[in-house]
Amino acid sequence: MMTEFAAPLPILARYAVMVDVGYIYAAAGELLFGSSSRRDFRVDAVPLIQVITKHADELIRGELLRVYWYDAARDRVPTIDQRVIAHMPWVKLRLGNLNARGQQKGVDAQIRADMEALARHRAITDAVLIAGDEDMVPAVEAAQAFGVRVHLWGIEPPYGTNQAEHLVWESDTVDVLDGSFLRPYFTKNPAVAVDQARADAALGSSPTVPSPAQLFGERHTRSATRTGGHPILSNTGGFPAIRDTGPMPRLGPDRVRVEEAGEHVAQKWILTRGRDNIRDLLPGPILPPVIDKELLVDAEKELGLSLRPYQEAREWLRDAFWERVHREFGISLGRSRG
């Protein structure tokens, strides 16, 4: 008499979702707004994490271990938005360092270390990886060697590809998050739109790029009107004649870097001095002289240069500081509390 064997029960998957935030933000920004810079858009990260988790559950049908959210911050001091994410259930915030050029350092290494450790200790059967860097390939191979299935998710590229081909090859499955999936959680930064509109208005009805002749012709015309200072060569027919044109213009600091420094100083103040002390400064925009000087000193340390000769840069710094404080307290720019 033959014994009938029942089909084996399906093994319940246990999985982790591992998100390279630098990749997903840059790729989504490029897709939706044509820019990979975070300054050009805002991200509603909490519902984004929730919808990614839901999508993973629909595809894998198992038990979620947790979501690993890999981002970066200056000196690894979390921003207010990152602190909110860190308090989410089943979410682990991992921070690398953000250098002065806005480049992430140490994030890839954290992803590799976590994926290999989870696989080695049999903590997961599957890993969802949202990333694009070829540096992830050794981690994928190591996890697979311990029997873990790796599901690579990417962001729909506007053209070409935004993921390393080798990484795609090595993954067990590949999925793509398209624009309709991401669009509800990404919003164009209104300040950028205003700046662009002003720039377009200054150039005319539509943005155009000046030709070399226009650019240098205009520069020579303006130079000829100045007096006193450094000489230039002026071709008057025959040998160039030396003419005095005034002091050479001083190359000022980069606006983006100054604003990033202002926001970073603000977020450190909020974290270290507490909400009550920062609230006393509201609604702004005037800072007490002692605090204004302290802001300047801290920002100069961040930038590695002096802002004192550049009044406009100091205004950028204050504006960025207040923008960060106002966002923390839910106050629109230019409007007093209450």
DRENVORO-371596 format. One line per 4 residues: number of its first residue (from 1); their letters; for each residue x, y, z of N, C-alpha, C, O. Coordinates in steps of 0.1 Angstrom, whole numbers. Example, Ala and Ser with C-alpha at 12.3 -4.5 7.8 and 13.67 -1.06 7.14 Angstrom:
1 = as = 132/-57/78/123/-45/78/132/-33/78/142/-33/85 ~ 128/-22/71/137/-11/71/129/0/79/134/11/80
end
This chain:
1 = mmte = 9/-12/0/0/0/0/9/12/0/18/14/8 ~ 6/22/-9/14/34/-11/9/45/-2/-3/47/-1 ~ 18/51/4/14/63/13/14/76/5/24/78/-2 ~ 4/83/6/3/96/-1/10/107/7/6/109/19
5 = faap = 19/114/1/25/125/8/19/138/4/17/141/-8 ~ 16/146/14/10/159/11/21/169/5/32/167/9 ~ 17/178/-3/26/187/-8/32/196/3/24/199/12 ~ 45/199/3/50/207/14/44/221/14/41/227/4
9 = lpil = 42/225/27/36/238/29/46/249/24/58/247/25 ~ 42/260/17/51/270/13/58/277/25/52/279/35 ~ 71/279/23/78/286/34/75/301/34/75/307/24 ~ 72/305/46/68/319/48/81/328/46/91/326/53
13 = arya = 80/337/37/92/346/35/93/356/47/83/360/52 ~ 105/359/50/108/370/59/118/379/53/129/375/49 ~ 114/391/51/122/400/42/125/414/49/118/418/58 ~ 135/420/43/138/434/47/138/442/34/141/438/24
17 = vmvd = 134/455/36/134/465/25/146/474/28/146/481/38 ~ 155/475/19/167/483/21/168/494/10/169/491/-2 ~ 167/507/14/165/518/5/177/527/5/180/533/16 ~ 184/529/-6/194/539/-8/187/552/-11/183/554/-22
21 = vgyi = 185/560/-1/177/573/-2/183/582/-13/176/588/-20 ~ 197/583/-13/203/591/-23/199/587/-37/197/596/-45 ~ 199/574/-39/195/569/-53/180/572/-56/177/578/-66 ~ 171/569/-47/157/570/-50/153/585/-51/145/588/-60
25 = yaaa = 159/594/-43/155/608/-44/161/614/-57/154/621/-64 ~ 174/611/-60/180/617/-72/173/612/-85/170/619/-94 ~ 170/599/-85/164/593/-97/150/598/-99/146/601/-110 ~ 142/598/-88/128/603/-89/128/618/-93/120/622/-101
29 = gell = 137/626/-87/138/640/-91/141/642/-105/135/651/-112 ~ 150/634/-110/154/635/-125/142/631/-133/139/637/-144 ~ 134/621/-129/123/616/-137/111/626/-136/105/629/-147 ~ 108/632/-125/96/640/-123/99/655/-126/90/662/-131
33 = fgss = 111/660/-123/114/674/-124/126/678/-133/129/689/-135 ~ 133/667/-138/145/670/-146/157/675/-137/166/681/-143 ~ 157/672/-124/168/676/-115/170/666/-105/160/661/-99 ~ 182/663/-102/186/653/-91/189/660/-78/192/653/-68
37 = srrd = 189/673/-78/192/681/-66/180/681/-56/169/685/-60 ~ 183/678/-44/172/678/-34/167/692/-31/155/693/-26 ~ 174/702/-34/170/715/-31/158/719/-41/151/729/-38 ~ 157/712/-52/147/715/-62/133/709/-59/123/712/-66
41 = frvd = 132/701/-49/119/694/-46/118/690/-32/128/689/-25 ~ 106/687/-27/104/683/-14/98/669/-15/91/665/-24 ~ 101/661/-4/97/647/-4/89/644/8/93/648/19 ~ 77/639/7/69/635/18/73/620/21/66/611/17
45 = avpl = 83/619/30/90/606/31/81/596/39/82/584/35 ~ 73/600/48/66/590/57/56/582/48/56/570/48 ~ 47/589/40/38/581/32/46/573/21/41/563/16 ~ 57/579/16/65/572/6/70/558/12/69/548/5
49 = iqvi = 75/558/24/79/546/30/68/536/32/69/524/30 ~ 56/542/36/45/533/38/40/526/25/37/515/25 ~ 40/534/13/36/528/1/46/518/-5/43/508/-11 ~ 59/520/-2/70/511/-6/68/498/2/69/487/-3
53 = tkha = 65/499/15/63/487/23/51/479/19/51/467/18 ~ 40/486/15/28/480/10/31/472/-3/26/461/-5 ~ 38/479/-12/42/473/-25/50/460/-23/48/450/-30 ~ 59/461/-13/67/449/-10/59/437/-5/61/426/-9
57 = deli = 49/441/4/41/430/9/32/424/-2/30/412/-1 ~ 28/431/-12/20/426/-23/28/417/-31/23/407/-37 ~ 41/419/-33/49/411/-42/55/399/-35/56/389/-41 ~ 59/400/-22/66/390/-16/57/381/-7/59/369/-5
61 = rgel = 46/387/-1/37/379/7/44/372/18/44/360/19 ~ 49/379/27/56/373/39/56/382/50/48/392/51 ~ 66/380/59/67/388/72/78/399/70/89/395/66 ~ 75/411/72/85/422/71/93/422/84/87/423/95
65 = lrvy = 106/421/82/115/423/94/115/438/97/112/442/108 ~ 120/446/88/120/461/89/124/467/76/129/460/67 ~ 122/480/76/127/488/65/140/495/69/140/501/80 ~ 150/494/61/163/501/64/163/513/55/163/512/42
69 = wyda = 164/525/61/164/538/53/178/544/54/181/550/64 ~ 185/543/43/199/547/43/200/561/37/198/563/25 ~ 204/571/45/205/585/41/218/591/46/226/583/52 ~ 220/603/44/232/610/49/229/623/55/219/629/52
73 = ardr = 237/628/64/235/641/71/249/647/74/259/640/77 ~ 250/660/75/262/667/79/266/662/93/259/663/102 ~ 279/657/94/284/652/107/275/642/113/275/639/125 ~ 267/635/105/257/625/109/247/630/119/242/623/127
77 = vpti = 245/644/119/235/650/128/222/649/120/221/656/110 ~ 212/642/124/199/640/116/192/653/115/191/661/124 ~ 186/655/104/177/666/102/164/663/109/161/652/114 ~ 155/673/109/142/671/116/134/660/108/128/652/114
81 = dqrv = 134/661/95/127/651/87/133/637/90/125/627/91 ~ 146/636/91/151/623/94/148/618/108/146/606/110 ~ 147/627/117/142/623/131/128/617/131/125/608/138 ~ 120/623/122/106/618/121/106/604/116/99/595/121
85 = iahm = 114/602/106/115/588/100/120/578/110/116/567/111 ~ 130/582/118/136/573/128/126/569/138/127/558/144 ~ 115/577/140/105/573/150/94/564/144/85/560/151 ~ 95/562/131/84/553/125/86/539/129/97/534/131
89 = pwvk = 75/531/132/76/517/135/82/509/124/78/512/112 ~ 90/499/127/95/490/117/105/497/107/108/491/96 ~ 110/509/111/119/516/102/132/518/109/132/523/121 ~ 143/515/103/156/517/109/163/528/101/167/525/89
93 = lrlg = 166/539/107/173/550/100/188/547/101/194/546/112 ~ 195/547/90/210/546/89/216/558/83/212/561/72 ~ 225/565/89/230/577/84/245/576/81/253/572/89 ~ 248/580/69/262/582/65/265/597/67/257/605/72
97 = nlna = 277/601/62/281/615/64/279/622/50/281/617/40 ~ 275/635/51/273/643/39/284/653/40/285/662/49 ~ 293/653/29/304/662/29/300/676/24/289/678/20 ~ 310/685/23/307/699/20/302/700/5/296/710/2
101 = rgqq = 305/690/-3/301/690/-17/287/684/-19/282/682/-30 ~ 281/680/-8/268/673/-9/269/658/-13/259/653/-17 ~ 280/652/-11/282/638/-15/281/629/-3/285/633/8 ~ 274/618/-5/272/608/6/284/600/8/291/596/-2
105 = kgvd = 288/598/20/300/589/23/296/579/34/290/582/44 ~ 299/566/31/297/556/40/283/549/39/281/539/46 ~ 275/553/30/261/547/29/262/534/22/256/524/27 ~ 269/533/11/271/520/4/276/509/14/272/498/14
109 = aqir = 286/513/22/292/503/31/282/498/41/282/486/45 ~ 274/507/46/263/503/56/253/493/50/250/484/56 ~ 249/496/37/240/487/31/246/473/29/240/463/32 ~ 259/473/25/265/460/23/267/452/36/264/440/37
113 = adme = 271/459/46/273/453/59/260/447/65/260/436/70 ~ 249/455/64/236/450/69/231/438/61/226/428/67 ~ 232/439/48/226/428/40/234/415/42/228/404/43 ~ 247/416/43/255/404/45/252/398/59/251/386/61
117 = alar = 251/407/69/249/402/83/235/396/84/234/385/91 ~ 225/401/78/211/396/79/211/382/72/205/373/77 ~ 218/381/61/218/368/54/226/358/61/222/346/62 ~ 237/362/67/246/352/74/239/346/86/241/334/89
121 = hrai = 231/355/93/225/350/105/210/345/103/203/342/112 ~ 207/343/90/194/337/86/183/345/91/172/340/94 ~ 185/358/92/174/367/97/163/369/86/152/373/90 ~ 167/368/74/157/370/63/159/359/52/169/353/51
125 = tdav = 148/357/44/149/348/33/149/357/20/154/352/10 ~ 145/369/21/144/378/9/148/392/13/146/396/24 ~ 154/399/3/158/413/5/153/421/-7/156/418/-18 ~ 146/432/-4/142/441/-14/152/453/-14/154/459/-3
129 = liag = 159/455/-25/170/465/-25/166/476/-35/164/473/-47 ~ 165/488/-30/163/499/-39/176/507/-40/179/515/-31 ~ 183/505/-51/196/511/-53/200/510/-67/193/503/-75 ~ 211/516/-71/215/515/-85/230/514/-87/235/512/-98
133 = dedm = 238/515/-76/253/515/-76/258/501/-78/254/492/-72 ~ 268/500/-87/275/487/-89/282/482/-76/285/470/-75 ~ 285/491/-67/291/487/-54/283/478/-46/288/471/-37 ~ 270/477/-50/261/468/-42/262/453/-47/258/444/-40
137 = vpav = 269/451/-58/270/437/-64/276/427/-54/271/416/-52 ~ 288/430/-47/293/421/-37/284/417/-26/283/406/-22 ~ 275/427/-21/266/424/-11/255/415/-16/251/406/-9 ~ 250/417/-28/240/408/-34/246/394/-35/239/384/-32
141 = eaaq = 258/393/-40/264/379/-42/266/372/-28/263/360/-27 ~ 270/380/-18/272/374/-5/259/369/1/258/359/7 ~ 248/378/0/235/374/5/230/361/-2/224/353/4 ~ 231/361/-15/227/349/-23/234/337/-19/229/326/-19
145 = afgv = 247/338/-15/255/326/-11/249/320/2/251/308/4 ~ 242/328/10/236/323/22/221/319/19/214/317/29 ~ 217/319/7/204/315/3/193/326/3/181/322/2 ~ 197/338/4/187/349/3/184/353/-11/193/354/-19
149 = rvhl = 172/355/-14/168/360/-27/168/376/-27/162/382/-17 ~ 174/382/-37/175/396/-37/166/402/-48/168/398/-60 ~ 157/411/-45/147/417/-54/151/431/-56/150/439/-47 ~ 156/434/-68/161/448/-71/150/457/-76/144/453/-86
153 = wgie = 148/468/-70/138/478/-75/146/490/-79/156/494/-73 ~ 141/495/-90/147/508/-96/137/518/-98/125/515/-97 ~ 141/530/-102/132/541/-105/132/542/-120/143/542/-127 ~ 121/544/-126/119/545/-140/128/557/-145/127/568/-141
157 = ppyg = 138/554/-154/147/564/-159/140/572/-170/133/567/-178 ~ 142/586/-171/136/594/-182/142/590/-195/136/592/-206 ~ 155/585/-195/161/580/-207/173/571/-202/178/573/-191 ~ 177/562/-211/189/554/-207/186/545/-195/175/539/-195
161 = tnqa = 195/544/-186/194/536/-174/200/543/-162/208/552/-164 ~ 195/541/-150/200/547/-138/205/536/-128/207/539/-117 ~ 207/524/-133/212/513/-125/223/506/-132/223/504/-144 ~ 233/502/-124/244/494/-130/239/481/-136/232/474/-130
165 = ehlv = 244/478/-148/239/466/-155/243/454/-148/236/444/-147 ~ 255/454/-142/260/442/-134/251/439/-122/248/428/-119 ~ 246/450/-116/237/449/-104/224/442/-109/218/434/-102 ~ 219/447/-120/206/441/-125/208/426/-129/199/418/-125
169 = wesd = 219/422/-135/222/408/-138/222/400/-125/216/389/-126 ~ 228/404/-115/230/396/-103/218/394/-95/217/384/-87 ~ 208/403/-96/196/402/-88/187/391/-92/186/388/-104 ~ 179/386/-83/170/375/-86/157/380/-94/153/373/-103
173 = tvdv = 152/391/-90/141/397/-97/143/412/-98/151/417/-90 ~ 137/418/-108/139/432/-110/125/439/-111/116/434/-119 ~ 123/450/-105/110/457/-106/113/472/-108/124/477/-104 ~ 104/479/-114/106/494/-116/94/502/-110/83/498/-113
177 = ldgs = 98/512/-103/88/521/-97/86/533/-107/96/540/-110 ~ 74/535/-113/73/545/-123/68/558/-117/67/560/-105 ~ 67/568/-126/63/581/-122/50/582/-115/49/590/-105 ~ 40/575/-119/27/575/-113/28/570/-98/20/574/-90
181 = flrp = 37/560/-96/39/555/-82/45/566/-73/41/567/-61 ~ 54/573/-78/62/583/-70/57/597/-69/59/604/-59 ~ 49/601/-80/45/615/-81/38/620/-68/40/632/-65 ~ 29/613/-62/22/619/-50/31/623/-39/26/630/-30
185 = yftk = 43/618/-38/52/621/-27/63/631/-30/71/633/-21 ~ 64/636/-42/74/645/-46/67/658/-51/58/658/-59 ~ 72/670/-45/66/682/-49/77/692/-53/87/693/-46 ~ 75/699/-64/85/709/-68/86/720/-57/76/725/-52
189 = npav = 99/724/-54/101/734/-44/97/747/-50/102/752/-60 ~ 87/754/-44/82/767/-49/93/778/-50/92/786/-59 ~ 102/777/-41/113/788/-42/121/786/-54/125/796/-60 ~ 123/774/-59/131/772/-71/123/777/-83/129/783/-92
193 = avdq = 110/774/-83/102/779/-94/102/794/-95/103/800/-106 ~ 101/801/-83/102/816/-83/115/821/-89/115/830/-97 ~ 126/815/-84/139/819/-89/141/817/-104/146/825/-111 ~ 135/806/-109/136/803/-123/128/813/-131/132/818/-141
197 = arad = 116/817/-126/108/827/-132/115/840/-133/114/847/-143 ~ 121/844/-122/128/857/-122/140/857/-132/142/866/-139 ~ 147/845/-133/158/844/-142/153/845/-157/159/851/-165 ~ 141/838/-159/136/838/-173/131/853/-176/133/857/-188
201 = aalg = 125/860/-166/121/873/-169/132/882/-172/131/891/-181 ~ 143/880/-166/155/889/-168/161/886/-182/167/895/-188 ~ 159/874/-187/164/871/-200/154/874/-211/158/874/-223 ~ 142/876/-208/132/878/-218/120/869/-216/118/863/-205
205 = sspt = 112/867/-226/100/859/-225/103/844/-223/95/837/-218 ~ 114/840/-228/118/825/-227/133/825/-224/141/833/-228 ~ 137/815/-216/151/814/-212/160/810/-224/157/801/-231 ~ 170/818/-226/180/816/-236/194/816/-231/196/822/-221
209 = vpsp = 203/810/-238/217/810/-234/224/820/-243/224/819/-255 ~ 231/830/-237/238/840/-245/249/834/-253/256/825/-248 ~ 251/839/-265/262/834/-273/275/839/-267/275/849/-260 ~ 287/833/-271/300/838/-266/302/853/-270/307/861/-262
213 = aqlf = 297/857/-282/299/871/-287/291/880/-278/296/891/-274 ~ 279/876/-275/271/884/-266/277/886/-252/277/896/-246 ~ 281/874/-247/286/874/-233/299/883/-232/299/891/-223 ~ 308/880/-241/321/887/-239/320/902/-245/327/911/-240
217 = gerh = 311/904/-254/309/917/-259/303/926/-248/308/938/-246 ~ 293/921/-241/287/928/-230/298/931/-219/298/942/-213 ~ 306/921/-216/316/923/-206/326/934/-210/330/942/-201 ~ 330/934/-222/340/945/-227/333/958/-226/340/968/-222
221 = trsa = 320/959/-230/314/972/-229/313/978/-215/316/990/-213 ~ 310/969/-206/309/974/-192/323/977/-187/324/987/-179 ~ 333/970/-190/346/973/-185/351/987/-190/358/993/-182 ~ 347/991/-202/352/1004/-207/346/1015/-199/352/1026/-200
225 = trtg = 336/1014/-191/330/1025/-184/335/1027/-170/332/1037/-164 ~ 344/1018/-166/349/1020/-152/362/1028/-152/369/1029/-162 ~ 365/1034/-141/377/1042/-140/384/1038/-127/378/1035/-117 ~ 398/1038/-128/406/1036/-116/407/1021/-112/397/1015/-111
229 = ghpi = 419/1016/-110/421/1002/-107/429/995/-116/440/1000/-121 ~ 425/982/-120/433/974/-128/432/977/-143/421/981/-147 ~ 443/976/-151/442/980/-165/437/968/-173/438/956/-169 ~ 431/971/-186/428/960/-195/434/964/-208/438/976/-210
233 = lsnt = 434/955/-218/439/958/-231/427/962/-240/417/954/-240 ~ 428/973/-247/417/977/-256/422/978/-270/431/986/-273 ~ 416/971/-280/421/971/-293/415/983/-301/403/983/-304 ~ 423/993/-303/418/1006/-309/423/1007/-323/422/1018/-329
237 = ggfp = 428/996/-329/434/997/-342/448/1000/-341/452/1011/-338 ~ 457/990/-343/471/991/-340/474/983/-328/468/973/-325 ~ 484/988/-320/488/981/-308/477/983/-297/471/994/-296 ~ 475/973/-289/465/975/-278/469/986/-268/481/987/-265
241 = aird = 460/994/-264/463/1004/-254/458/1000/-240/448/994/-239 ~ 466/1004/-230/463/1000/-217/453/1011/-211/456/1023/-211 ~ 442/1006/-206/432/1015/-199/429/1010/-185/429/998/-183 ~ 426/1019/-176/423/1016/-163/408/1013/-161/400/1021/-166
245 = tgpm = 404/1002/-155/390/998/-154/385/995/-141/374/990/-139 ~ 392/999/-130/387/997/-117/391/983/-111/398/975/-118 ~ 388/981/-99/392/969/-92/386/957/-98/374/957/-102 ~ 393/946/-98/388/933/-103/377/928/-94/378/930/-82
249 = prlg = 366/923/-99/355/918/-91/359/907/-82/367/898/-86 ~ 355/907/-70/358/896/-60/348/884/-62/336/886/-63 ~ 354/872/-63/346/860/-65/339/857/-52/346/853/-43 ~ 326/857/-51/319/855/-39/316/840/-37/319/832/-46
253 = pdrv = 311/837/-25/308/823/-22/296/818/-30/288/825/-35 ~ 295/805/-31/284/798/-38/271/799/-30/271/795/-18 ~ 261/803/-36/248/805/-29/243/792/-23/238/792/-12 ~ 243/781/-31/238/769/-26/245/764/-14/239/759/-4
257 = rvee = 258/765/-14/266/761/-2/263/769/10/262/764/21 ~ 261/782/8/258/791/19/244/787/25/243/787/37 ~ 234/785/16/221/782/21/221/768/28/214/766/38 ~ 229/758/23/230/746/30/236/747/44/232/741/53
261 = ageh = 246/756/45/252/758/58/242/765/68/241/761/79 ~ 234/774/63/224/780/71/214/771/76/210/771/88 ~ 209/762/68/199/751/72/206/742/82/199/737/91 ~ 218/738/79/225/729/88/227/734/102/225/728/112
265 = vaqk = 231/747/103/233/754/116/219/754/123/218/752/135 ~ 209/757/116/195/758/122/191/745/127/186/744/139 ~ 193/734/120/189/721/125/197/717/137/191/710/146 ~ 210/720/138/218/717/149/213/725/161/212/720/173
269 = wilt = 209/738/159/203/746/170/191/740/175/189/739/188 ~ 182/736/167/169/730/171/171/717/179/165/715/189 ~ 181/709/175/184/697/182/191/699/195/188/692/205 ~ 200/708/196/208/710/208/203/720/218/205/719/230
273 = rgrd = 195/730/213/190/740/222/175/738/226/170/744/235 ~ 169/729/219/155/726/223/145/735/216/148/746/212 ~ 133/730/214/122/737/207/118/750/215/115/760/208 ~ 118/749/228/114/761/235/123/773/233/118/784/231
277 = nird = 136/771/233/145/781/231/145/787/217/146/799/215 ~ 143/778/207/142/783/193/129/790/191/129/800/183 ~ 118/786/198/105/792/196/106/807/200/99/815/195 ~ 115/810/210/116/824/214/121/833/203/119/845/204
281 = llpg = 127/828/193/132/836/182/121/839/172/123/849/164 ~ 110/832/172/100/834/162/92/847/165/91/851/176 ~ 86/853/155/86/847/141/97/852/132/98/848/120 ~ 106/860/138/117/865/129/112/877/122/102/882/125
285 = pilp = 120/882/112/132/877/107/145/883/113/156/879/109 ~ 143/891/124/155/897/130/160/888/141/153/883/149 ~ 173/885/140/180/877/150/187/887/160/192/897/156 ~ 187/884/173/195/892/182/210/892/178/215/882/173
289 = pvid = 217/904/179/230/905/174/240/894/178/248/889/170 ~ 239/890/191/248/879/196/245/866/188/255/859/184 ~ 232/863/186/229/850/179/233/851/164/237/842/158 ~ 230/863/158/234/865/144/249/863/142/253/857/132
293 = kell = 257/868/151/271/866/150/275/852/152/284/846/145 ~ 268/845/161/271/831/163/267/822/150/274/813/147 ~ 256/826/144/252/819/132/263/821/121/267/812/114 ~ 268/833/120/278/836/110/291/828/113/297/822/104
297 = vdae = 295/828/125/307/820/129/306/805/126/315/799/120 ~ 294/800/130/292/785/127/292/782/113/297/772/108 ~ 285/791/105/285/789/90/298/790/84/302/782/75 ~ 306/799/88/320/801/83/328/789/86/337/785/78
301 = kelg = 326/782/97/333/770/101/329/759/91/337/751/86 ~ 316/758/88/311/748/79/317/750/65/321/740/59 ~ 318/762/61/322/765/47/337/766/45/342/764/34 ~ 344/769/56/358/770/55/362/783/49/373/784/43
305 = lslr = 354/794/49/357/807/44/349/818/51/340/815/58 ~ 354/830/49/347/841/56/336/847/47/338/848/35 ~ 325/850/53/314/856/46/313/871/49/304/878/44 ~ 322/876/58/320/890/62/321/900/51/315/911/52
309 = pyqe = 329/898/41/330/908/30/317/908/21/316/916/12 ~ 309/898/23/298/895/13/284/897/20/279/888/26 ~ 279/909/19/266/912/26/255/903/20/246/898/28 ~ 255/901/7/244/893/1/245/879/6/234/873/8
313 = arew = 257/873/7/258/860/12/253/858/27/247/848/30 ~ 255/869/35/250/868/48/235/869/49/229/862/57 ~ 229/875/39/214/875/38/209/861/34/199/857/39 ~ 216/855/25/213/841/21/213/832/33/204/824/35
317 = lrda = 224/834/41/225/826/53/214/827/63/208/818/67 ~ 210/840/65/199/842/75/186/837/69/178/831/76 ~ 184/839/56/171/834/50/170/819/51/159/813/54 ~ 181/812/49/181/797/49/179/792/64/172/783/66
321 = fwer = 185/800/73/183/796/87/168/797/91/162/788/97 ~ 162/809/87/147/810/90/139/801/83/129/796/88 ~ 142/797/71/134/788/63/134/774/70/123/768/71 ~ 145/770/76/145/757/83/137/758/96/130/749/99
325 = vhre = 139/769/103/131/771/116/116/771/113/108/765/120 ~ 112/779/103/98/780/100/92/766/95/81/763/99 ~ 100/758/88/95/745/84/93/737/97/83/729/97 ~ 102/738/106/100/730/118/88/733/126/81/724/132
329 = fgis = 84/746/126/72/750/134/60/752/125/50/757/130 ~ 61/748/113/49/749/104/44/763/101/32/766/100 ~ 54/772/100/51/786/97/55/790/83/67/787/79 ~ 47/796/75/50/800/61/60/811/62/60/820/71
333 = lgrs = 69/812/52/79/822/51/72/836/50/62/837/42 ~ 77/846/57/72/859/56/59/862/63/53/872/61 ~ 55/852/72/42/854/79/45/852/94/51/842/98 ~ 40/860/102/42/859/116/33/848/122/23/845/117
337 = rg = 38/843/133/30/833/140/17/838/146/16/850/150 ~ 6/830/145/-7/833/151/-14/843/142/-26/847/146
end
